[in-house]
Amino acid sequence: MEHFTFRILWLDNNVAIAIDHLIGKNISPLTSYFFWPRNDAWEQLKTELDSKPWISESDKITLLNQATEIINFWQEKGKNKSIIEAQEKFPKFIFAGSN
């Protein structure tokens, strides 16, 4: 799992999730951003990951579980929590946002 990270846009009305591939010290985008609740970001991530046969099943499951955690945290607390609090909850991920 050390080969992936999330890039997250923490917004007032949406959270957007993208997955990046870590190669050595370089970061390469693996997916585009998928927005929740505007779209079903989890389902879109699953489809995107399933299209990449070189990613192991266990990594896919871990990534989708982490996406669920991010979405749930935003749903429960996002509108009341700042991006700083989200970064504290998920310190290994890359955040950008407006609050």
MMTF fields as JSON, N, C-alpha, C and O atoms, coordinates in Angstrom:
{
  "mmtfVersion": "1.0.0",
  "mmtfProducer": "UNKNOWN",
  "numBonds": 395,
  "numAtoms": 396,
  "numGroups": 99,
  "numChains": 1,
  "numModels": 1,
  "chainsPerModel": [1],
  "groupsPerChain": [99],
  "chainIdList": ["A"],
  "bondAtomList": [4, 2, 8, 6, 12, 10, 16, 14, 20, 18, 24, 22, 28, 26, 32, 30, 36, 34, 40, 38, 44, 42, 48, 46, 52, 50, 56, 54, 60, 58, 64, 62, 68, 66, 72, 70, 76, 74, 80, 78, 84, 82, 88, 86, 92, 90, 96, 94, 100, 98, 104, 102, 108, 106, 112, 110, 116, 114, 120, 118, 124, 122, 128, 126, 132, 130, 136, 134, 140, 138, 144, 142, 148, 146, 152, 150, 156, 154, 160, 158, 164, 162, 168, 166, 172, 170, 176, 174, 180, 178, 184, 182, 188, 186, 192, 190, 196, 194, 200, 198, 204, 202, 208, 206, 212, 210, 216, 214, 220, 218, 224, 222, 228, 226, 232, 230, 236, 234, 240, 238, 244, 242, 248, 246, 252, 250, 256, 254, 260, 258, 264, 262, 268, 266, 272, 270, 276, 274, 280, 278, 284, 282, 288, 286, 292, 290, 296, 294, 300, 298, 304, 302, 308, 306, 312, 310, 316, 314, 320, 318, 324, 322, 328, 326, 332, 330, 336, 334, 340, 338, 344, 342, 348, 346, 352, 350, 356, 354, 360, 358, 364, 362, 368, 366, 372, 370, 376, 374, 380, 378, 384, 382, 388, 386, 392, 390],
  "bondOrderList": [1, 1, 1, 1, 1, 1, 1, 1, 1, 1, 1, 1, 1, 1, 1, 1, 1, 1, 1, 1, 1, 1, 1, 1, 1, 1, 1, 1, 1, 1, 1, 1, 1, 1, 1, 1, 1, 1, 1, 1, 1, 1, 1, 1, 1, 1, 1, 1, 1, 1, 1, 1, 1, 1, 1, 1, 1, 1, 1, 1, 1, 1, 1, 1, 1, 1, 1, 1, 1, 1, 1, 1, 1, 1, 1, 1, 1, 1, 1, 1, 1, 1, 1, 1, 1, 1, 1, 1, 1, 1, 1, 1, 1, 1, 1, 1, 1, 1],
  "groupList": [{"groupName": "MET", "atomNameList": ["N", "CA", "C", "O"], "elementList": ["N", "C", "C", "O"], "formalChargeList": [0, 0, 0, 0], "bondAtomList": [1, 0, 2, 1, 3, 2], "bondOrderList": [1, 1, 2], "singleLetterCode": "M", "chemCompType": "L-PEPTIDE LINKING"}, {"groupName": "GLU", "atomNameList": ["N", "CA", "C", "O"], "elementList": ["N", "C", "C", "O"], "formalChargeList": [0, 0, 0, 0], "bondAtomList": [1, 0, 2, 1, 3, 2], "bondOrderList": [1, 1, 2], "singleLetterCode": "E", "chemCompType": "L-PEPTIDE LINKING"}, {"groupName": "HIS", "atomNameList": ["N", "CA", "C", "O"], "elementList": ["N", "C", "C", "O"], "formalChargeList": [0, 0, 0, 0], "bondAtomList": [1, 0, 2, 1, 3, 2], "bondOrderList": [1, 1, 2], "singleLetterCode": "H", "chemCompType": "L-PEPTIDE LINKING"}, {"groupName": "PHE", "atomNameList": ["N", "CA", "C", "O"], "elementList": ["N", "C", "C", "O"], "formalChargeList": [0, 0, 0, 0], "bondAtomList": [1, 0, 2, 1, 3, 2], "bondOrderList": [1, 1, 2], "singleLetterCode": "F", "chemCompType": "L-PEPTIDE LINKING"}, {"groupName": "THR", "atomNameList": ["N", "CA", "C", "O"], "elementList": ["N", "C", "C", "O"], "formalChargeList": [0, 0, 0, 0], "bondAtomList": [1, 0, 2, 1, 3, 2], "bondOrderList": [1, 1, 2], "singleLetterCode": "T", "chemCompType": "L-PEPTIDE LINKING"}, {"groupName": "ARG", "atomNameList": ["N", "CA", "C", "O"], "elementList": ["N", "C", "C", "O"], "formalChargeList": [0, 0, 0, 0], "bondAtomList": [1, 0, 2, 1, 3, 2], "bondOrderList": [1, 1, 2], "singleLetterCode": "R", "chemCompType": "L-PEPTIDE LINKING"}, {"groupName": "ILE", "atomNameList": ["N", "CA", "C", "O"], "elementList": ["N", "C", "C", "O"], "formalChargeList": [0, 0, 0, 0], "bondAtomList": [1, 0, 2, 1, 3, 2], "bondOrderList": [1, 1, 2], "singleLetterCode": "I", "chemCompType": "L-PEPTIDE LINKING"}, {"groupName": "LEU", "atomNameList": ["N", "CA", "C", "O"], "elementList": ["N", "C", "C", "O"], "formalChargeList": [0, 0, 0, 0], "bondAtomList": [1, 0, 2, 1, 3, 2], "bondOrderList": [1, 1, 2], "singleLetterCode": "L", "chemCompType": "L-PEPTIDE LINKING"}, {"groupName": "TRP", "atomNameList": ["N", "CA", "C", "O"], "elementList": ["N", "C", "C", "O"], "formalChargeList": [0, 0, 0, 0], "bondAtomList": [1, 0, 2, 1, 3, 2], "bondOrderList": [1, 1, 2], "singleLetterCode": "W", "chemCompType": "L-PEPTIDE LINKING"}, {"groupName": "ASP", "atomNameList": ["N", "CA", "C", "O"], "elementList": ["N", "C", "C", "O"], "formalChargeList": [0, 0, 0, 0], "bondAtomList": [1, 0, 2, 1, 3, 2], "bondOrderList": [1, 1, 2], "singleLetterCode": "D", "chemCompType": "L-PEPTIDE LINKING"}, {"groupName": "ASN", "atomNameList": ["N", "CA", "C", "O"], "elementList": ["N", "C", "C", "O"], "formalChargeList": [0, 0, 0, 0], "bondAtomList": [1, 0, 2, 1, 3, 2], "bondOrderList": [1, 1, 2], "singleLetterCode": "N", "chemCompType": "L-PEPTIDE LINKING"}, {"groupName": "VAL", "atomNameList": ["N", "CA", "C", "O"], "elementList": ["N", "C", "C", "O"], "formalChargeList": [0, 0, 0, 0], "bondAtomList": [1, 0, 2, 1, 3, 2], "bondOrderList": [1, 1, 2], "singleLetterCode": "V", "chemCompType": "L-PEPTIDE LINKING"}, {"groupName": "ALA", "atomNameList": ["N", "CA", "C", "O"], "elementList": ["N", "C", "C", "O"], "formalChargeList": [0, 0, 0, 0], "bondAtomList": [1, 0, 2, 1, 3, 2], "bondOrderList": [1, 1, 2], "singleLetterCode": "A", "chemCompType": "L-PEPTIDE LINKING"}, {"groupName": "GLY", "atomNameList": ["N", "CA", "C", "O"], "elementList": ["N", "C", "C", "O"], "formalChargeList": [0, 0, 0, 0], "bondAtomList": [1, 0, 2, 1, 3, 2], "bondOrderList": [1, 1, 2], "singleLetterCode": "G", "chemCompType": "PEPTIDE LINKING"}, {"groupName": "LYS", "atomNameList": ["N", "CA", "C", "O"], "elementList": ["N", "C", "C", "O"], "formalChargeList": [0, 0, 0, 0], "bondAtomList": [1, 0, 2, 1, 3, 2], "bondOrderList": [1, 1, 2], "singleLetterCode": "K", "chemCompType": "L-PEPTIDE LINKING"}, {"groupName": "SER", "atomNameList": ["N", "CA", "C", "O"], "elementList": ["N", "C", "C", "O"], "formalChargeList": [0, 0, 0, 0], "bondAtomList": [1, 0, 2, 1, 3, 2], "bondOrderList": [1, 1, 2], "singleLetterCode": "S", "chemCompType": "L-PEPTIDE LINKING"}, {"groupName": "PRO", "atomNameList": ["N", "CA", "C", "O"], "elementList": ["N", "C", "C", "O"], "formalChargeList": [0, 0, 0, 0], "bondAtomList": [1, 0, 2, 1, 3, 2], "bondOrderList": [1, 1, 2], "singleLetterCode": "P", "chemCompType": "L-PEPTIDE LINKING"}, {"groupName": "TYR", "atomNameList": ["N", "CA", "C", "O"], "elementList": ["N", "C", "C", "O"], "formalChargeList": [0, 0, 0, 0], "bondAtomList": [1, 0, 2, 1, 3, 2], "bondOrderList": [1, 1, 2], "singleLetterCode": "Y", "chemCompType": "L-PEPTIDE LINKING"}, {"groupName": "GLN", "atomNameList": ["N", "CA", "C", "O"], "elementList": ["N", "C", "C", "O"], "formalChargeList": [0, 0, 0, 0], "bondAtomList": [1, 0, 2, 1, 3, 2], "bondOrderList": [1, 1, 2], "singleLetterCode": "Q", "chemCompType": "L-PEPTIDE LINKING"}],
  "groupTypeList": [0, 1, 2, 3, 4, 3, 5, 6, 7, 8, 7, 9, 10, 10, 11, 12, 6, 12, 6, 9, 2, 7, 6, 13, 14, 10, 6, 15, 16, 7, 4, 15, 17, 3, 3, 8, 16, 5, 10, 9, 12, 8, 1, 18, 7, 14, 4, 1, 7, 9, 15, 14, 16, 8, 6, 15, 1, 15, 9, 14, 6, 4, 7, 7, 10, 18, 12, 4, 1, 6, 6, 10, 3, 8, 18, 1, 14, 13, 14, 10, 14, 15, 6, 6, 1, 12, 18, 1, 14, 3, 16, 14, 3, 6, 3, 12, 13, 15, 10],
  "groupIdList": [1, 2, 3, 4, 5, 6, 7, 8, 9, 10, 11, 12, 13, 14, 15, 16, 17, 18, 19, 20, 21, 22, 23, 24, 25, 26, 27, 28, 29, 30, 31, 32, 33, 34, 35, 36, 37, 38, 39, 40, 41, 42, 43, 44, 45, 46, 47, 48, 49, 50, 51, 52, 53, 54, 55, 56, 57, 58, 59, 60, 61, 62, 63, 64, 65, 66, 67, 68, 69, 70, 71, 72, 73, 74, 75, 76, 77, 78, 79, 80, 81, 82, 83, 84, 85, 86, 87, 88, 89, 90, 91, 92, 93, 94, 95, 96, 97, 98, 99],
  "secStructList": [7, 6, 6, 3, 3, 3, 3, 3, 3, 3, 7, 1, 1, 7, 3, 3, 3, 3, 3, 3, 3, 3, 3, 6, 6, 3, 3, 3, 3, 7, 1, 7, 7, 3, 3, 3, 6, 6, 1, 7, 2, 2, 2, 2, 2, 2, 2, 2, 2, 2, 6, 7, 6, 6, 1, 7, 2, 2, 2, 2, 2, 2, 2, 2, 2, 2, 2, 2, 2, 2, 2, 2, 2, 0, 0, 0, 0, 0, 6, 6, 1, 7, 2, 2, 2, 2, 2, 2, 2, 1, 6, 6, 1, 3, 3, 3, 3, 7, 7],
  "xCoordList": [0.823, 0.0, 0.861, 0.357, 2.114, 2.99, 3.194, 3.849, 2.641, 2.845, 1.766, 1.788, 0.814, -0.306, -0.572, -0.264, -1.147, -1.63, -2.885, -3.172, -3.616, -4.814, -4.516, -3.762, -5.12, -5.121, -6.587, -7.464, -6.844, -8.214, -8.485, -7.725, -9.587, -10.083, -11.187, -12.235, -10.952, -11.883, -12.681, -12.194, -13.912, -14.735, -15.982, -16.312, -16.676, -17.866, -18.989, -19.649, -19.212, -20.353, -19.981, -20.863, -18.688, -18.208, -16.872, -16.169, -16.551, -15.187, -14.787, -15.553, -13.594, -13.114, -11.905, -11.019, -11.88, -10.832, -10.146, -10.802, -8.824, -8.024, -6.939, -6.545, -6.467, -5.399, -4.162, -4.225, -3.031, -1.743, -0.885, -0.993, -0.038, 0.891, 2.249, 2.758, 2.824, 4.146, 5.193, 5.167, 6.117, 7.191, 8.497, 8.898, 9.153, 10.339, 9.928, 9.067, 10.545, 10.185, 9.241, 8.921, 8.797, 7.917, 6.464, 6.157, 5.578, 4.143, 3.563, 3.783, 2.821, 2.188, 0.683, 0.265, -0.145, -1.594, -2.048, -1.677, -2.839, -3.376, -4.82, -5.24, -5.573, -6.967, -7.202, -6.416, -8.291, -8.744, -9.491, -9.638, -9.961, -10.756, -12.175, -12.771, -12.697, -14.089, -14.769, -14.262, -15.916, -16.59, -17.728, -18.512, -17.799, -18.905, -19.514, -18.74, -20.802, -21.873, -22.366, -23.348, -21.707, -22.145, -22.267, -23.223, -21.306, -21.321, -21.024, -20.706, -21.132, -20.79, -19.28, -18.82, -18.528, -17.066, -16.518, -15.559, -17.113, -16.607, -16.733, -15.786, -17.898, -18.134, -17.214, -16.707, -17.004, -16.114, -14.669, -13.957, -14.243, -12.899, -12.761, -11.748, -13.781, -13.739, -13.589, -12.762, -14.38, -14.305, -12.918, -12.348, -12.385, -11.052, -9.976, -9.102, -10.031, -9.051, -9.175, -8.168, -10.411, -10.62, -10.055, -9.763, -9.903, -9.36, -7.83, -7.214, -7.226, -5.77, -5.371, -5.233, -5.185, -4.947, -3.636, -3.468, -2.725, -1.451, -1.556, -0.613, -2.698, -2.904, -3.478, -4.469, -2.863, -3.317, -4.712, -5.128, -5.429, -6.76, -6.702, -7.573, -5.688, -5.607, -5.379, -5.929, -4.57, -4.382, -5.678, -6.01, -6.407, -7.688, -8.644, -9.284, -8.733, -9.627, -9.203, -10.043, -7.913, -7.411, -7.719, -8.174, -7.476, -7.746, -9.233, -9.589, -10.091, -11.533, -12.011, -12.904, -11.425, -11.765, -11.343, -12.071, -10.169, -9.715, -10.592, -10.88, -11.014, -11.923, -13.234, -13.793, -13.715, -14.927, -14.725, -15.605, -13.588, -13.291, -13.309, -13.868, -12.702, -12.65, -14.067, -14.443, -14.844, -16.216, -17.051, -17.775, -16.957, -17.728, -17.332, -18.197, -16.038, -15.572, -16.121, -16.583, -16.08, -16.602, -18.108, -18.612, -18.838, -20.295, -20.676, -21.592, -19.97, -20.317, -19.849, -20.514, -18.681, -18.059, -17.573, -17.193, -17.579, -16.943, -17.388, -16.571, -18.691, -19.185, -18.835, -18.843, -18.531, -18.19, -16.703, -16.236, -15.974, -14.555, -13.711, -14.058, -12.622, -11.728, -10.824, -10.717, -10.192, -9.233, -8.102, -7.543, -7.765, -6.692, -7.084, -6.255, -8.333, -8.798, -8.812, -8.516, -9.156, -9.123, -7.685, -7.433, -6.751, -5.337, -4.831, -4.017, -5.306, -4.911, -5.449, -4.771, -6.663, -7.284, -6.584, -6.439, -6.15, -5.521, -4.167, -4.031, -3.176, -1.907, -1.074, -0.202, -1.304, -0.476, -1.016, -0.388, -2.175, -2.804, -2.513, -2.148, -2.676, -2.41, -3.745, -4.665, -3.841, -5.103, -4.967, -3.915, -6.065, -6.244, -7.711, -8.54, -8.037, -9.434, -9.665, -8.765, -10.917, -11.343, -11.755, -12.13, -11.694, -12.123, -11.03, -11.215],
  "yCoordList": [-1.199, 0.0, 1.254, 2.348, 1.117, 2.283, 2.886, 3.918, 2.25, 2.715, 3.683, 4.133, 4.008, 4.861, 5.913, 5.719, 7.028, 8.033, 8.649, 8.497, 9.338, 10.036, 11.523, 12.092, 12.135, 13.581, 13.983, 13.499, 14.864, 15.163, 16.662, 17.475, 17.012, 18.387, 18.446, 17.82, 19.199, 19.283, 20.57, 21.657, 20.438, 21.593, 21.619, 20.631, 22.762, 22.889, 21.951, 21.349, 21.822, 21.044, 19.715, 18.945, 19.435, 18.201, 17.82, 18.648, 16.567, 16.117, 15.39, 14.586, 15.676, 15.029, 14.186, 14.619, 12.978, 12.015, 11.553, 11.162, 11.603, 11.032, 10.175, 10.411, 9.192, 8.328, 8.564, 8.601, 8.724, 8.886, 7.655, 7.005, 7.341, 6.224, 6.795, 7.708, 6.263, 6.695, 5.77, 4.556, 6.373, 5.615, 6.241, 7.3, 5.571, 6.177, 7.448, 7.415, 8.575, 9.851, 10.649, 11.799, 10.042, 10.723, 10.328, 9.217, 11.272, 11.035, 11.119, 12.092, 10.091, 10.051, 9.882, 8.972, 10.727, 10.565, 9.197, 8.788, 8.508, 7.206, 7.354, 6.692, 8.236, 8.479, 9.981, 10.78, 10.342, 11.729, 11.911, 10.964, 13.137, 13.383, 12.873, 13.041, 12.244, 11.816, 12.517, 12.499, 13.131, 13.983, 13.264, 12.544, 13.478, 13.003, 14.229, 15.079, 14.403, 13.526, 13.805, 13.207, 14.687, 15.007, 13.736, 13.583, 12.833, 11.536, 10.46, 10.762, 9.218, 8.123, 7.88, 6.992, 8.685, 8.648, 7.256, 6.82, 6.558, 5.231, 4.274, 3.559, 4.261, 3.356, 3.716, 2.83, 5.004, 5.431, 5.011, 4.574, 5.145, 4.69, 3.185, 2.714, 2.431, 0.974, 0.603, -0.241, 1.225, 0.95, 1.281, 0.521, 2.414, 2.835, 1.855, 1.475, 1.446, 0.505, -0.865, -1.515, -1.298, -2.581, -2.592, -3.656, -1.417, -1.341, -1.41, -1.365, -1.518, -1.572, -2.925, -3.049, -3.938, -5.302, -5.463, -6.45, -4.54, -4.628, -4.247, -4.461, -3.684, -3.375, -4.619, -5.177, -5.053, -6.272, -6.091, -4.975, -7.207, -7.166, -6.578, -5.795, -6.946, -6.437, -4.923, -4.224, -4.411, -2.955, -2.266, -1.204, -2.861, -2.275, -2.18, -1.15, -3.262, -3.286, -2.224, -1.494, -2.139, -1.142, 0.269, 1.106, 0.54, 1.871, 2.213, 3.336, 1.272, 1.534, 1.709, 2.514, 0.963, 1.155, 2.54, 3.191, 2.988, 4.319, 5.396, 6.412, 5.188, 6.137, 6.22, 7.303, 5.072, 5.048, 5.862, 6.634, 5.705, 6.473, 7.971, 8.743, 8.381, 9.798, 10.326, 11.374, 9.597, 10.019, 10.089, 11.061, 9.074, 9.063, 10.219, 10.865, 10.489, 11.594, 12.909, 13.745, 13.108, 14.34, 14.438, 15.503, 13.331, 13.347, 13.684, 14.472, 13.085, 13.266, 14.608, 15.229, 15.057, 16.208, 17.27, 18.361, 16.972, 17.854, 19.287, 20.204, 19.486, 20.855, 21.607, 22.838, 20.877, 21.507, 21.4, 21.978, 20.672, 20.456, 21.174, 21.219, 21.724, 22.402, 21.391, 20.237, 21.846, 21.002, 20.576, 19.49, 21.421, 21.095, 19.873, 19.0, 19.813, 18.659, 17.393, 16.302, 17.546, 16.392, 15.912, 14.707, 16.839, 16.465, 15.748, 14.829, 16.161, 15.481, 14.053, 13.144, 13.853, 12.521, 11.615, 10.415, 12.19, 11.425, 12.055, 12.672, 11.908, 12.634, 12.208, 12.967, 11.039, 10.574, 11.03, 10.79, 11.687, 12.076, 13.535, 14.308, 13.91, 15.264, 16.0, 15.549, 17.131, 17.888, 19.248, 19.887, 19.67, 21.036, 21.347, 20.438, 22.624, 22.938, 24.397, 25.233, 24.676, 26.064, 26.443, 27.591, 25.507, 25.911, 25.699, 25.983],
  "zCoordList": [0.0, 0.0, 0.0, -0.254, 0.273, 0.308, -1.078, -1.219, -2.087, -3.45, -3.915, -5.06, -3.028, -3.414, -2.353, -1.177, -2.778, -1.847, -2.437, -3.624, -1.599, -2.057, -2.184, -1.396, -3.188, -3.35, -3.162, -3.877, -2.205, -1.796, -1.876, -1.35, -2.548, -2.537, -1.493, -1.652, -0.428, 0.696, 0.53, 0.84, 0.036, -0.287, 0.586, 1.242, 0.59, 1.425, 0.996, 1.843, -0.309, -0.794, -1.43, -1.809, -1.552, -2.163, -1.549, -0.969, -1.692, -1.468, -2.75, -3.282, -3.235, -4.459, -4.106, -3.369, -4.64, -4.315, -5.598, -6.564, -5.59, -6.668, -6.022, -4.88, -6.757, -6.254, -7.104, -8.333, -6.419, -7.085, -6.843, -5.803, -7.802, -7.705, -7.31, -7.961, -6.255, -5.807, -6.408, -6.204, -7.157, -7.782, -7.326, -7.809, -6.387, -5.782, -5.057, -4.177, -5.426, -4.816, -5.709, -5.409, -6.803, -7.749, -7.531, -7.097, -7.845, -7.756, -9.156, -9.877, -9.528, -10.838, -10.646, -9.929, -11.26, -11.111, -11.629, -12.73, -10.838, -11.235, -11.719, -12.667, -11.049, -11.431, -11.509, -11.0, -12.153, -12.101, -10.777, -10.005, -10.522, -9.317, -9.524, -10.588, -8.472, -8.455, -7.285, -6.163, -7.55, -6.568, -5.867, -6.486, -4.553, -3.728, -3.074, -2.633, -2.971, -3.411, -4.842, -5.282, -5.551, -6.921, -7.762, -8.521, -7.628, -8.318, -7.278, -6.127, -7.694, -6.797, -6.888, -7.606, -6.149, -6.221, -5.92, -6.557, -4.961, -4.595, -5.777, -6.105, -6.413, -7.552, -8.728, -9.416, -8.949, -10.022, -9.738, -10.643, -8.488, -8.11, -8.313, -8.831, -7.905, -8.061, -9.538, -9.885, -10.402, -11.838, -12.374, -13.156, -11.949, -12.404, -11.928, -12.707, -10.666, -10.138, -10.815, -11.096, -11.076, -11.745, -13.163, -13.71, -13.754, -15.117, -15.139, -16.204, -13.957, -13.844, -13.24, -12.023, -14.098, -13.599, -12.829, -12.112, -12.957, -12.251, -10.774, -10.013, -10.362, -8.937, -8.273, -8.746, -7.183, -6.509, -5.916, -5.606, -5.764, -5.162, -3.762, -3.381, -2.993, -1.616, -1.604, -0.754, -2.541, -2.626, -3.034, -2.507, -3.968, -4.386, -3.206, -2.994, -2.44, -1.28, -0.268, 0.259, 0.0, 0.95, 0.465, 1.245, -0.815, -1.367, -1.287, -0.932, -1.607, -1.548, -0.108, 0.156, 0.817, 2.234, 2.711, 3.46, 2.277, 2.663, 2.027, 2.661, 0.795, 0.147, 0.937, 1.112, 1.409, 2.233, 3.501, 3.884, 4.154, 5.367, 5.088, 5.867, 3.985, 3.628, 3.383, 3.907, 2.587, 2.275, 3.551, 3.764, 4.394, 5.644, 6.547, 7.138, 6.663, 7.501, 6.96, 7.737, 5.652, 5.059, 5.279, 5.635, 5.069, 5.253, 6.68, 6.917, 7.631, 9.032, 9.561, 10.39, 9.068, 9.711, 8.751, 9.176, 7.472, 6.5, 6.527, 6.44, 6.646, 6.612, 7.888, 7.909, 8.94, 10.207, 10.534, 11.515, 9.725, 9.993, 8.955, 7.775, 9.401, 8.473, 7.783, 8.197, 6.743, 6.025, 6.96, 6.804, 7.923, 8.873, 9.704, 9.957, 10.121, 10.893, 10.035, 10.521, 8.766, 7.854, 7.673, 7.645, 7.551, 7.411, 8.656, 8.558, 9.817, 11.053, 11.082, 11.562, 10.572, 10.543, 9.524, 9.756, 8.393, 7.317, 6.967, 5.911, 7.834, 7.655, 6.448, 6.024, 5.886, 4.767, 3.414, 2.383, 3.414, 2.154, 1.836, 2.721, 0.57, 0.092, -0.002, -0.684, 0.688, 0.727, 0.074, 0.119, -0.535, -1.001, -0.751, -0.708, -0.584, -0.358, -0.098, -0.187, 0.23, 0.372, 1.784, 2.023, 2.727, 4.079, 5.082, 6.266]
}
